[in-house]
Amino acid sequence: MEQVKNKKFYKNCTEYFEFLRKKGTMDYDFEDEYYFTMPAISNH
């Protein structure tokens, strides 16, 4: 069950980053948080 949630979260983040790229803006706070927590999520 946890894997499904993680995949959905990862997909949502990817779409969010894509959306920001198209707008030409960045969300550095979110990006830092994302890249900091992603390894922890992936290793479970």
Secondary structure, DSSP 8 states (H G I E B T S, - for coil): -HHHHHHHHHHHHHHHHHHHHHHT---HHHHHHHHHHHHHHHT-
